[in-house]
Every structure is written in structure tokens, then in C-alpha cells.
Amino acid sequence: MRDAVDRLTPLGLMVLALLAEGDMHPYEMIRLLRLRREDRLVTITNGTMYHTVARLERAGMVAEVGVDRAGNRPERTTYTVTDAGASAAVEWVRRELPRIDRPAEFRIALAEAHNLDRDEVIGLLAERRGLLAAARDELAEGHRLARLKSVPAQYLLEVDRETAMLAADLAWLDGLLARLRHPDFTWGPESEPSERYLAQREAARL
């Protein structure tokens, strides 16, 4: 399982997450990701999508379930996620959610965190909070020592920025944890598909 998770790219994870919603062909995946503006998180091209799906199929994480052809359009192969793929996707999100050294992967893990149980997500984000707080404290101590050594402020601008970014991240995370712990915050299977979600799925099939 660990090897499978290590081989997963961010786009590969997003493909598995899409297929957890239902069987799709790659063109539908591309359209749906763009409709949802998920191309903010990862570069999506026809080439990278088809290459990613092929890699996932070779790894046994997705499987073909049919080929269709409508009108003059080329044949489209529909894929489904396998048990191995579903497990790898969950493990990938579980691994990336608490890490603070891979910001790009964290954004995708956060976007797919709803695939985990609420309590587990709270625990993983609490772990992340501890790491962020430790990084903030270490940075603050380094800043203090630099000032004691009369290091000119112009050389500490990046440290100032990083300190502010960590403080903002911690404040945002504290707010999110409070929301997740509130019983009125729907999560995972508790949430019904919205009309917008259903409309995007229909548009992506065209």
C-alpha cells in the first residue's frame, strides 16, 4: 500500500477522488475539474490526464468498465476506481493533511479531506496545528537571537513575512477546527449533493 501511495501524483489523487463519485471517462474528468476550478490546484491538460489514467490503470488503481461512441465523437473509455485505488486515495489524504512541508499537496488533501471521517480529519489537522506552532516558535526564537546580534532589519524581511504567514495559517486553522467540531457543520455522507454539483456533473458529460 505504501508504494502505491508514494506513486500517486496530485493529479492521480484527484482522478481517484473523481471516480469515487462515479464512473467517468477522462474527457469528463477534465471538464469537471475545470468546471470546479480545480485547475487552480494542479495543471490539467489532455496529455497529462490520459497519461495519469494510464498509469493508474497499470498500477491497478482504476479499471476499464466500458467504451462508448456517440455520433462523430471518438471512442471514450469509462473507468472505475478499484478497491486498491480507493484505499490509496484515502491513505494519500491521510498522509498529506498534517504535513507542513508540502503546501501544494496540502491544498489538494484539504480539498479531498471530506473523504475521511470527521474525527480523523480533526485529529490530523490538530497534528498539523502542533507542527505549525512549533515552526512559528522556532522562527520567533531565531528572529529574537538575530535582533540580539543587531542583524539589520533589512536582512530579516523574509523572516518577518514567514512569521506573519504562520500566524495567519494558525488563526485560520483554529477557526476551521472550531467549525469542524460544531455539530451543525455537515460532513461527508451527511451532505446531500447540491444543485450546482449535479449541474456540473451533467455539463461535464456533454
C-alpha positions, 0 to 999 in steps of 0.5 A: 500500500505504501508504494502505491501511495508514494506513486500517486501524483496530485493529479492521480489523487484527484482522478481517484477522488473523481471516480469515487463519485462515479464512473467517468471517462477522462474527457469528463474528468477534465471538464469537471475539474475545470468546471470546479476550478480545480485547475487552480490546484494542479495543471490539467491538460489532455496529455497529462490526464490520459497519461495519469489514467494510464498509469493508474490503470497499470498500477491497478488503481482504476479499471476499464468498465466500458467504451462508448461512441456517440455520433462523430465523437471518438471512442471514450473509455469509462473507468472505475476506481478499484478497491486498491485505488480507493484505499490509496486515495484515502491513505494519500489524504491521510498522509498529506493533511498534517504535513507542513512541508508540502503546501501544494499537496496540502491544498489538494488533501484539504480539498479531498479531506471530506473523504475521511471521517470527521474525527480523523480529519480533526485529529490530523489537522490538530497534528498539523496545528502542533507542527505549525506552532512549533515552526512559528516558535522556532522562527520567533526564537531565531528572529529574537537571537538575530535582533540580539546580534543587531542583524539589520532589519533589512536582512530579516524581511523574509523572516518577518513575512514567514512569521506573519504567514504562520500566524495567519495559517494558525488563526485560520486553522483554529477557526476551521477546527472550531467549525469542524467540531460544531455539530451543525457543520455537515460532513461527508455522507451527511451532505446531500449533493447540491444543485450546482454539483449535479449541474456540473456533473451533467455539463461535464458529460456533454 
